[in-house]
Amino acid sequence: MRLPLASGLATGAVALTLYPLFQGGAWFWSGLAVLIAVTGVGVLASRFTLDRRLVPVLQLVVLGLMLTWIFAGDHAWGGVVPTRDSAYALWLLLVAGFEDIQRYAAPVPPAAGITLLTAGGVGLIAILVDVFAVRLRRAALAGLPLLALFSVPAAVISDPIAWPVVVIAALGYIGLLLSDGRERIGQWGRAVLLRRAHRPAASAPPGAYAANSAPFRLSGKRIGFAAIALAILVPALVPTLEPDPLFGFGAGGGPGGRGNTITIPNPVAGMRGQLTQDENATVLTYTTSDGRPRYLRLWSLDQFDGEEWGMSSPRGRPEDRVSEGPLPRPPGLGSTVRTERVETRVTMSEDISRLHFLPLPYPPTLVEVEGDWRADQTTLMVFSTRQEARGLTYRVISDEPRPTPELLERAGPAPADVVDRYLRLPADLPPEIVRLARRVTQDAPTPYAKAVRLQEWFTKDGDFTYSLATRGQSNSALVDFLIRNRTGYCEQFAAAMAVMARVLDIPSRVAIGYTGGTRVGQGWQVGTHDAHAWPELYFEGVGWLRFEPTPAGAFGQGTAVAPDYSEPSTPVGDGERDTTPSDEPAATPEESEQSGESGQTQRNPRELDQGFGALPVEVDEGMPLAARIGIGAAALLLVALLPAAWRVLVRLRRRRVWTTPPAVAGGGTADAAGGRVTHAGTGWRAGGGARRAAVHAAWAELCDVLYDLGLARQASESPRALARRLTEQYDLDAEAAAAVHRIAYAEERLRYARDPGRETPHRDDIRRVRRALAATVSRRRRLRAVLAPPSTLRRLRGLGEGILDAFDLLENIRPRRRVPESRETAGRSGRVLTRTGR
């Protein structure tokens, strides 16, 4: 009963490593209940000596009953016995669980579907561990399902698992191995434990320790080294993977080196959800040192694939923690640009959830916040893979550039890394957009002038209308927005200006966050209706600058304000400009004005916690789940067929040896058709090495064929006796019998002479023998010989035993002590007396 209990404890210890994947403890209690039920069945089965083939079946039945009781008890008979309704309810939860896994990042919310998948997975792992360790008595192999369970958090999360949990998991597996070893030794009787340090060997009972301790000590060392290798070394060597495993956790990679990554939903869809809420719920409040509002950026989208703008996965190394000091200098910002230092204090709402990015004014220089928050070096986004922004209060120091139009006019070309990343456009971009961008800016001589002209065209000259009714930013949607209807909201305006800027060779990206909000007392209040998207354009020497193509005021985004450097009142280059924008953003438009616009659709109410970073929207999930499962199954199949492939390679290598006739000298001849070599005079010595190798190869292949078919020869059988037994026992035909005798006689002769004789194996002898013997065994054995050849598995097992034997050699490594001369003399005398006594 000790071993099944140890297998359950080992599964529970390893299951503790799943804690970073979930919010709350619902998964733990459900998994614990399932684990106790499955382990209890294993303990009772061992107590009453139940047939080991029935135990996994009973455990699966109990697992199904437990899952029905926990997750579908209302639809089950008596709350436990499954019914059609309960099975359908479980199926719906499974489907919902897989969808939630695709949608949410770790830590995932405590949804019933995800909890069902977790509890069921823990139960299946517990059953596999029990089968390997208890029913098949292969405790070391039980480490494979445990390692599969451990690899789930290692593959999904980027931060390392806490070391106490890893130690607990390793101790669980070591305890399983120790229980298995102790039970095996206990079958021989009661173990007698002696301590050599306190009891001399001479005082021990005869045979209790001195004579029989070596096997026990060797077994202990094997168990110890195997436990350390599997429970400590193997998990330590498993890398922290990018969060894009089988079930689709994680955002896509982007440029830059590997580091911490984070999963986010679709930022554009999240912003759209906030704008269409009926209630303008408060997201955050903030104050600034100069009393002026600031745009607060969350995300920076740098990839346009022709369908939508997306974001490269941010990179946050341990040294990029904001608590380590100032953030990196903003990309592209030169030392000659005048900057203004501003201090901003932000307080996030307690009602917003699952937000792992900090809203910040750009460019931040210093961020003081509690927790493990890290900055992406290329975009200066600050994010965390563990903490949430809900309820946080933090302080931001930003050095805002104050460029002049003259400085922006003289901006040089962007560096190669910026060009490569921020000028990419899809090859199928509609030519209408390219022609339109060039026509609108045909009179602008510089990139800065083109950017200003684009902004003026969107806000003044292009006859655009602001409306929340439109959706989409694909190629066709952009063409409709720019050329046909010219109606949209901030998403379309920002995306369109960024695309047109790239057409004009101006590096661009789309920022998503919040506008400055509305003044409340001495600070500013930002609500869900202040969610906004705007383009950022790059100018060498100044860096990234915000532009505002979305119409503001009563007929547009109410709190949107264009920056002063983007609105010169005179032609660019004259040096005179109107720099008197209002510090106070316009009021939010009335709901009646927005709903009365042409084509406005009815807006659906949403909760605040379904805002940024939490909106359960449909995202690009990449490869379908069925395809991922198929690829995984194919990979497992290839791994399972590795022994068969190895067997084929060994057979081909041997075939080349016995089918290549050696060069014969001194009058010898080679018969290629029969595969025989005759010799005369001294010809045998010239080709003797190749002939001996051919004979040994044929004999080794015959032994492997017999082992694969379950007809292995006995250890006491000579080659001649084996050939005689096979011929008589399996009634081989004349050709097969002659082939067996040729192989056996040549091998037997080579064991006692250098010459295998005149009758060496023919080229087709092995094939004839294999076919004749395969016809005498069942189809199951023939399939096993092809798909999982026991001869290869025996070699793999021997390789593992050889590794353990190498560890056992450490038992004999001891420091050599110098023996005093008197004792050394006495020892010699004793040896002389012993020899004399013989």
TIRODO-105217 format. One line per 10 residues: number of its first residue (from 1); their letters; for each residue x, y, z of C-alpha. Coordinates in steps of 0.02 Angstrom, whole numbers, always signed. Each point is the difference from the previous one (the first is absolute). Layout:
! residues N
NUM> A> X/Y/Z | ...
This chain:
! residues 838
1> MRLPLASGLA> +0/+0/+0 | +148/+116/+21 | +41/+8/-186 | -172/+57/-66 | -6/+131/+137 | +173/+61/-50 | -52/+11/-182 | -148/+111/+48 | +110/+111/+108 | +127/+17/-141
11> TGAVALTLYP> -136/+54/-121 | -66/+127/+124 | +174/+69/+33 | +33/+27/-185 | -175/+72/-26 | +44/+142/+120 | +110/+72/-138 | -160/+49/-94 | -39/+141/+122 | +69/+143/-110
21> LFQGGAWFWS> -123/-44/-138 | -160/+40/+97 | -87/+137/+96 | -71/-62/+163 | -1/-176/+70 | -150/-82/-85 | +116/-106/-106 | +93/-62/+155 | -151/-63/+96 | -77/-83/-152
31> GLAVLIAVTG> +164/-83/-45 | +27/-53/+181 | -171/-84/+7 | +32/-94/-161 | +175/-50/+57 | -64/-68/+167 | -134/-103/-88 | +119/-75/-129 | +134/-36/+131 | -129/-79/+115
41> VGVLASRFTL> -51/-123/-135 | +183/-46/-25 | +27/-28/+187 | -155/-109/+17 | +46/-99/-155 | +172/-39/+73 | -76/-42/+169 | -120/-129/-71 | +120/-62/-137 | -111/+47/-145
51> DRRLVPVLQL> +51/-49/-177 | +117/+138/-59 | -86/+8/-170 | -163/+54/+82 | +73/+136/+109 | +23/+135/-136 | -176/-35/-61 | -72/+26/+174 | +104/+157/+22 | -67/+72/-163
61> VVLGLMLTWI> -178/-39/+57 | +29/+86/+167 | +80/+148/-90 | -155/+19/-109 | -113/-10/+153 | +101/+132/+92 | +1/+120/-148 | -188/-25/-19 | -29/+32/+185 | +108/+159/+2
71> FAGDHAWGGV> -46/+80/-166 | -167/-74/-54 | -80/-63/+160 | -162/+93/-34 | -28/-102/-158 | +56/-169/+69 | -105/-134/+82 | +29/+14/+186 | +129/+134/-36 | +130/-131/-48
81> VPTRDSAYAL> -62/-125/-129 | +22/+74/-175 | -149/+28/-111 | -18/+64/-177 | -29/+175/+65 | +152/-5/+112 | +109/-66/-141 | -60/+141/-111 | +35/+127/+137 | +177/-67/+21
91> WLLLVAGFED> +25/+8/-189 | -54/+182/-4 | +121/+39/+143 | +141/-88/-92 | -32/+103/-157 | -9/+159/+102 | +160/-48/+90 | +97/-22/-162 | -66/+166/-64 | +50/+88/+161
101> IQRYAAPVPP> +174/-75/-10 | +17/+74/-173 | -60/+169/+58 | +76/+36/+170 | +178/+20/+57 | +69/-75/+159 | -59/+21/+134 | -167/-50/-73 | -165/+40/+87 | -85/-137/+103
111> AAGITLLTAG> -122/-50/-138 | -90/-166/+20 | +63/-66/-168 | +182/+33/+41 | -21/-75/+174 | -79/-156/-78 | +146/-21/-119 | +124/+21/+143 | -86/-122/+117 | -22/-129/-137
121> GVGLIAILVD> +181/+19/-53 | +63/-24/+178 | -110/-155/+16 | +66/-76/-162 | +180/+33/+53 | -35/-83/+168 | -69/-154/-90 | +153/-11/-113 | +119/+16/+147 | -93/-137/+92
131> VFAVRLRRAA> +5/-114/-153 | +188/+21/-23 | +55/+0/+182 | -123/-121/+81 | -77/-113/-131 | +151/-20/-115 | +130/+25/+138 | +97/+125/-107 | +14/+146/+120 | +135/+87/-103
141> LAGLPLLALF> -115/+7/-152 | -130/+88/+107 | +112/+151/-15 | -57/+24/-181 | -181/+50/+38 | +61/+101/+149 | +124/+90/-112 | -140/+34/-126 | -102/+80/+140 | +150/+103/+56
151> SVPAAVISDP> +36/+59/-177 | -169/+89/-14 | +44/+150/+111 | +180/-4/-62 | -63/+20/-179 | -135/+129/+32 | +72/+126/+122 | +160/+95/-32 | +53/+28/+181 | +77/-147/+93
161> IAWPVVVIAA> -106/-103/+118 | +33/+34/+184 | +139/-113/+62 | -95/-68/+153 | -133/-71/-115 | +132/-79/-110 | +82/-78/+153 | -168/-70/+57 | -29/-75/-172 | +173/-79/-1
171> LGYIGLLLSD> -25/-71/+175 | -165/-75/-55 | +84/-96/-141 | +147/-52/+110 | -124/-63/+130 | -85/-105/-134 | +166/-79/-50 | +49/-32/+180 | -168/-82/+36 | +21/-112/-152
181> GRERIGQWGR> +176/-50/+53 | -51/-33/+179 | -147/-107/-55 | +110/-102/-115 | +126/-32/+139 | -141/-36/+122 | -55/-147/-106 | +156/-93/+57 | -42/+20/+183 | +21/+127/+137
191> AVLLRRAHRP> +141/+122/-34 | +136/+8/+134 | +71/+176/+9 | +174/+17/+77 | +108/+152/+18 | +184/-37/-36 | +52/+160/+86 | -61/-63/+170 | +9/-188/-16 | +153/-95/-58
201> AASAPPGAYA> -25/-126/-138 | +69/-136/+110 | -143/+18/+124 | -135/-13/-132 | -98/-161/-13 | +72/-119/-129 | -65/+45/-171 | -105/+144/+64 | +103/+140/-76 | +176/-44/-53
211> ANSAPFRLSG> -42/-134/-125 | -157/+73/-79 | +18/+188/+13 | +77/+32/-171 | -156/-38/-104 | -108/+107/+114 | +125/+145/-7 | +9/-14/-190 | -189/+2/-14 | -5/+153/+111
221> KRIGFAAIAL> +127/+89/-108 | -95/-42/-159 | -161/+70/+74 | +89/+154/+66 | +87/+46/-161 | -154/-36/-107 | -105/+109/+116 | +124/+143/-8 | +17/-11/-189 | -188/-4/-32
231> AILVPALVPT> -65/+113/+138 | +138/+132/+6 | +111/-2/-154 | -135/-28/-131 | -116/+140/+61 | +150/+115/+16 | +47/-33/-181 | -176/+31/-66 | +5/+176/-74 | -127/+135/+34
241> LEPDPLFGFG> -93/-3/-164 | -81/+140/-96 | -184/+6/+49 | -67/-80/-159 | -20/-185/+44 | -128/-128/-57 | -154/+91/+63 | +50/+172/-62 | +52/+97/+155 | +99/+156/-39
251> AGGGPGGRGN> +20/+137/-124 | +101/-16/-158 | +184/+39/-3 | +75/+154/-69 | +170/+76/-30 | +126/-4/+137 | +75/-131/+110 | -90/-119/+111 | -59/+57/+169 | -157/+9/+103
261> TITIPNPVAG> -157/+3/-105 | -182/+34/+38 | -164/-47/-79 | -125/+136/-44 | -169/-2/-85 | -34/+104/-154 | +36/+182/+53 | -108/+77/-137 | -150/-106/+46 | +26/+42/+184
271> MRGQLTQDEN> -1/+186/-39 | -156/-20/-107 | -87/-88/+144 | +36/+144/+118 | -60/+131/-122 | -166/-88/-25 | -41/-17/+185 | -156/+92/+55 | +81/+55/+161 | +158/+105/-1
281> ATVLTYTTSD> +77/-94/+147 | +157/+68/+81 | +160/-89/-48 | +129/+109/+90 | +35/+171/+71 | +163/+95/-10 | +85/+165/+39 | +144/+85/-90 | +131/+119/+65 | -47/+134/-127
291> GRPRYLRLWS> -189/-25/+14 | -20/-47/-184 | -79/-160/-66 | +101/-137/-82 | -37/-141/-120 | +33/-165/+92 | +64/-138/-112 | -24/-185/+35 | +50/-92/-158 | +104/+33/-154
301> LDQFDGEEWG> -52/-94/-157 | +138/-17/-129 | -59/-137/-119 | -126/+21/-141 | -38/-160/-95 | -130/+72/-118 | -143/-50/+115 | +37/+84/+166 | +134/+82/+104 | +85/-114/+125
311> MSSPRGRPED> +131/+11/+133 | +166/-88/+14 | +20/-92/+163 | +85/+117/+125 | +165/-54/+74 | +41/+27/+183 | +161/-71/+68 | +36/-5/+187 | +116/+150/-19 | -142/+97/-82
321> RVSEGPLPRP> -101/+10/+161 | -55/+179/+29 | +53/-20/+182 | +181/-14/-59 | +8/+183/-48 | -38/+116/-145 | -73/-70/-160 | +104/-5/-160 | +14/+162/-97 | -144/+21/-123
331> PGLGSTVRTE> +48/-69/-172 | +53/+137/-120 | +0/+143/+127 | +157/+104/-24 | +91/+103/+130 | -32/+165/-89 | -189/-8/+16 | -76/+105/+140 | -101/-108/+120 | -120/+41/+140
341> RVETRVTMSE> -2/-106/+157 | -174/-42/+63 | -52/-101/+152 | -161/-100/-13 | -85/-94/+142 | -127/-131/-56 | -128/-95/+103 | -84/-147/-85 | -180/-47/+35 | -36/-149/+112
351> DISRLHFLPL> -133/-60/-122 | +111/-32/-151 | +73/-174/-14 | +123/-102/-102 | +99/+152/-53 | +186/-42/-5 | +62/+163/-81 | +19/+170/+82 | -78/+153/-84 | +146/+123/-15
361> PYPPTLVEVE> +38/+166/-83 | +129/-20/-137 | +148/-2/+17 | +17/-61/+181 | +170/+22/+81 | -30/-69/+175 | -144/-106/+67 | -24/-32/+186 | -124/-142/+26 | -16/-150/+115
371> GDWRADQTTL> +26/-172/-75 | +99/-79/-140 | -31/+120/-144 | +117/+4/-149 | +28/+116/-146 | +15/-49/-182 | +158/+85/-62 | -62/+42/-175 | -174/+66/+43 | +16/+46/+186
381> MVFSTRQEAR> -162/-92/+39 | -1/-54/+182 | -82/-167/+36 | -1/-147/+121 | -30/-184/-24 | -65/-20/+179 | -64/+163/+73 | -157/+92/-54 | -23/+188/-10 | -163/-6/+98
391> GLTYRVISDE> +5/+117/+150 | +181/+51/-28 | +67/+173/+36 | +163/+42/-87 | +110/+147/-44 | +70/+37/-173 | +136/+122/-50 | +0/+40/-186 | +114/+111/-104 | -113/+61/-138
401> PRPTPELLER> +88/+65/-156 | -44/+177/-57 | +58/+2/-181 | -15/+150/-113 | -65/-11/-179 | +174/+48/-62 | +78/-145/+92 | -130/-122/-67 | +27/+66/-176 | +184/-42/+13
411> AGPAPADVVD> -27/-176/+68 | +114/-125/-84 | -36/-176/-63 | -51/-131/+127 | +124/-138/+48 | -9/-170/-82 | -81/-90/+148 | -142/+128/+6 | -24/-9/-189 | -5/-190/+0
421> RYLRLPADLP> -130/-8/+138 | -109/+153/-27 | -11/+15/-189 | -65/-174/-37 | -158/-9/-105 | -90/-151/-74 | +38/-38/-181 | -186/+3/-43 | -30/+177/+65 | -132/+77/-117
431> PEIVRLARRV> +80/+121/-124 | -141/+123/+33 | +71/+34/+173 | +175/+28/-69 | -63/+123/-131 | -108/+90/+126 | +142/+24/+124 | +114/+71/-133 | -136/+114/-70 | -47/+72/+170
441> TQDAPTPYAK> +182/+42/+41 | +63/+45/-173 | +38/+181/+51 | +91/-49/+163 | +189/-3/-24 | +57/-87/+161 | -59/-148/+105 | -55/+119/+137 | -100/+105/-123 | -80/-158/-68
451> AVRLQEWFTK> -50/-54/+176 | -78/+169/+37 | -91/-2/-166 | -70/-173/+35 | -66/+56/+169 | -81/+156/-75 | -79/-104/-138 | -81/-118/+128 | -59/+136/+118 | -46/+141/-120
461> DGDFTYSLAT> +15/-22/-188 | -51/-181/-26 | -183/+20/+51 | +9/-145/+125 | -138/-40/+124 | +26/-76/+173 | -114/-150/+36 | +10/-156/+106 | -107/-96/-123 | +143/-59/-113
471> RGQSNSALVD> +109/-149/+36 | +156/-77/-72 | +170/+56/-63 | +40/-125/-139 | +52/+52/-174 | -180/+8/-62 | -57/+91/+157 | +141/+127/-20 | -48/+31/-181 | -182/+24/+51
481> FLIRNRTGYC> +51/+119/+139 | +125/+104/-100 | -86/+9/-169 | -185/-44/+14 | -92/+39/+162 | +136/+91/+100 | -90/-41/+162 | +82/-82/+149 | +69/+23/+174 | +174/+12/+74
491> EQFAAAMAVM> +49/-178/-50 | -26/+37/-185 | +80/+173/+8 | +157/-61/+91 | +19/-157/-107 | -26/+95/-163 | +124/+138/+41 | +131/-126/+58 | -18/-99/-162 | +9/+156/-108
501> ARVLDIPSRV> +152/+60/+96 | +90/-163/-39 | -47/+21/-182 | +91/+168/+9 | +153/-82/+83 | -37/+73/+172 | +22/-134/+137 | -164/-16/+93 | -93/-101/+129 | -171/+6/+85
511> AIGYTGGTRV> -13/+40/+186 | -151/-52/+103 | -43/+70/+169 | -99/+147/+67 | -18/+184/-36 | +25/+127/+139 | -175/-19/+71 | -99/+135/+90 | +54/+113/+142 | -62/-45/+173
521> GQGWQVGTHD> +63/+116/+137 | +189/+11/-9 | +19/-154/-108 | -71/-92/-148 | -121/-144/-14 | +10/-126/-142 | -150/-107/-45 | -36/-140/-120 | -62/+124/-132 | +174/+77/+0
531> AHAWPELYFE> +75/-158/-76 | +91/+57/-156 | +119/-49/-140 | +123/+119/-83 | +150/-15/-117 | +180/+29/+54 | +125/+54/-133 | +189/-11/+12 | +119/+145/-36 | +186/-30/+23
541> GVGWLRFEPT> +71/+108/+139 | -169/+23/+83 | -70/-177/+7 | -182/-49/+1 | -129/+140/-5 | -187/-9/+20 | -117/+63/-136 | -188/+18/+9 | -98/-38/-160 | -165/-33/+91
551> PAGAFGQGTA> -120/+147/-6 | -23/+80/+171 | -137/+104/+77 | -186/-27/+5 | -4/-101/-161 | +149/-112/+35 | +103/-76/+140 | -47/+121/+136 | +163/+0/+98 | +121/-16/-146
561> VAPDYSEPST> +125/+144/-16 | +129/+23/-138 | +178/+36/+60 | +63/+177/-29 | +146/-50/-112 | -121/-80/-124 | -106/+155/-30 | +101/+144/-74 | -108/+148/-46 | +117/+56/-140
571> PVGDGERDTT> +86/-98/-138 | +129/-119/+68 | +172/+77/+11 | -49/+180/+37 | +34/-23/+184 | -165/+80/+56 | -135/-109/+69 | -148/+7/+114 | +41/-90/+160 | -157/+37/+99
581> PSDEPAATPE> -95/-162/+9 | -122/-14/+141 | +61/-87/+156 | -176/-52/+34 | -62/-136/-118 | -174/+16/-69 | -144/-80/+90 | -57/-174/-41 | -140/+4/-132 | -174/-38/+56
591> ESEQSGESGQ> -67/-175/-23 | -144/+68/-104 | +118/+80/-123 | +98/-161/-23 | -152/-111/-15 | -81/+117/-124 | +140/-15/-128 | -40/-88/-160 | +27/-186/+7 | +35/-8/+188
601> TQRNPRELDQ> -34/-175/+67 | -69/-41/+171 | +141/-16/+127 | +9/-148/+117 | +29/+32/+185 | +163/-71/+68 | +79/-14/+170 | +152/+103/+46 | +107/-152/+34 | -21/-47/-183
611> GFGALPVEVD> +106/+145/-53 | +183/+9/-46 | +89/-165/+24 | -160/-92/+49 | -126/+9/-142 | -38/-180/-55 | +12/+39/-186 | +38/-114/-143 | +184/+11/-41 | +110/-78/-130
621> EGMPLAARIG> +36/-166/+82 | +115/-62/-136 | -5/-184/-38 | -167/-86/+40 | -7/-110/+152 | -35/-156/-103 | +156/+32/-103 | +104/+26/+157 | -64/-163/+74 | +36/-88/-165
631> IGAAALLLVA> +177/+67/-3 | +26/-53/+179 | -67/-174/-35 | +112/-13/-153 | +150/+51/+104 | -42/-130/+133 | -20/-131/-137 | +172/+43/-71 | +77/-15/+173 | -86/-168/+25
641> LLPAAWRVLV> +69/-61/-167 | +180/+44/+42 | +41/-179/+60 | -69/-68/-164 | +105/+124/-99 | +153/-47/+99 | -33/-184/-36 | -13/+36/-187 | +165/+94/+1 | +87/-142/+91
651> RLRRRRVWTT> -69/-126/-124 | +58/+104/-149 | +173/+21/+73 | +17/-188/+26 | -71/-34/-173 | +138/+104/-79 | +127/-106/+93 | -62/-172/-47 | -48/+43/-180 | +168/+77/-48
661> PPAVAGGGTA> +117/-139/-57 | +181/+30/+51 | +140/+22/-125 | +82/-170/-25 | +184/-23/-37 | +107/-150/-44 | -121/-87/-116 | -159/+21/+100 | -167/+35/-82 | -155/+95/+56
671> DAAGGRVTHA> -174/-60/-43 | -107/+157/+8 | -161/-93/-37 | +17/-121/+143 | +90/+114/+119 | +135/-132/+27 | +187/+19/-11 | +113/-145/-43 | +184/+13/+26 | +157/-85/-57
681> GTGWRAGGGA> +174/+10/+67 | +19/+155/+106 | -152/+89/-68 | -96/-25/+163 | +118/+113/+96 | -26/+146/-122 | -188/+4/+24 | -11/-86/+169 | -42/+156/+100 | -149/+44/-108
691> RRAAVHAAWA> -64/-180/+2 | +11/-11/+188 | -94/+165/+16 | -134/-66/-120 | -22/-160/+101 | -13/+93/+166 | -123/+124/-76 | -111/-140/-65 | +4/-88/+169 | -40/+162/+95
701> ELCDVLYDLG> -146/+34/-116 | -65/-177/+26 | +6/+22/+189 | -93/+166/-12 | -133/-77/-113 | -28/-139/+126 | -10/+125/+144 | -122/+112/-93 | -115/-147/-39 | +7/-66/+178
711> LARQASESPR> +104/-153/-49 | +163/+51/+82 | +132/-135/+19 | +43/-70/+169 | +162/+51/+82 | +62/-180/+1 | -32/-31/-184 | +145/-8/-120 | -27/+63/-178 | -12/-179/-63
721> ALARRLTEQY> -129/-47/+134 | -101/+156/-39 | -6/-42/-185 | -55/-177/+38 | -136/+57/+121 | -71/+129/-119 | -5/-124/-143 | -87/-135/+101 | -115/+107/+110 | -69/+114/-136
731> DLDAEAAAAV> +5/-123/-145 | +99/+113/-115 | +3/-37/-185 | +159/-60/-85 | +62/+173/-54 | -32/+82/+169 | +80/-146/+92 | +154/+7/-112 | +11/+189/+28 | -6/-20/+190
741> HRIAYAEERL> +133/-136/-4 | +116/+104/-110 | -10/+148/+118 | +20/-105/+157 | +142/-110/-65 | +99/+150/-65 | -18/+89/+168 | +47/-157/+98 | +154/-31/-107 | +58/+180/+20
751> RYARDPGRET> -7/-21/+189 | +134/-134/-10 | +92/+38/-161 | +45/+147/-110 | -81/-77/-154 | -192/-9/-3 | +9/-138/-129 | -54/-12/-178 | -186/+13/+36 | -25/+181/+56
761> PHRDDIRRVR> -174/+80/+14 | -84/+48/-162 | -69/+174/-33 | -183/-52/+21 | +22/-119/+146 | -59/+124/+133 | -153/+48/-101 | -49/-183/-24 | +19/-38/+185 | -96/+156/+52
771> RALAATVSRR> -147/-41/-112 | -4/-182/+53 | +5/+40/+186 | -124/+146/-14 | -127/-120/-74 | +5/-102/+161 | -46/+142/+121 | -156/+105/+24 | -38/+161/-92 | +20/+97/+163
781> RRLRAVLAPP> +180/-59/+16 | +36/+43/-180 | -67/+177/+25 | +101/+20/+159 | +156/-57/-91 | -26/+137/-129 | -68/+146/+102 | +83/-28/+170 | +141/-126/-25 | +49/-74/+169
791> STLRRLRGLG> +182/-16/-55 | +14/+190/-15 | -92/+29/+164 | +119/-123/+82 | +147/+104/-60 | -80/+159/+65 | -29/-83/+167 | +179/-60/+0 | +59/+176/-35 | -95/+64/+150
801> EGILDAFDLL> +67/-138/+110 | +175/+41/-60 | -23/+180/+54 | -59/-57/+171 | +147/-121/+10 | +116/+145/-32 | -76/+88/+150 | +22/-159/+101 | +187/+7/-33 | +5/+150/+114
811> ENIRPRRRVP> -29/-120/+144 | +178/-66/-19 | +82/+172/-4 | +72/+30/+173 | +154/+93/+60 | +146/-116/+30 | +57/-1/+180 | +176/-38/+54 | +6/-154/+112 | +124/+1/+144
821> ESRETAGRSG> +147/-116/-21 | -45/-115/+145 | -178/-24/-62 | +63/-24/-177 | +119/-138/+62 | -141/-82/+95 | -106/+4/-156 | +136/-85/-100 | +16/-134/+134 | -186/-30/-4
831> RVLTRTGR> +2/-20/-187 | +145/-124/+12 | -92/-101/+131 | -158/-1/-106 | +93/-65/-152 | +87/-131/+107 | -166/-55/+71 | -62/-34/-174
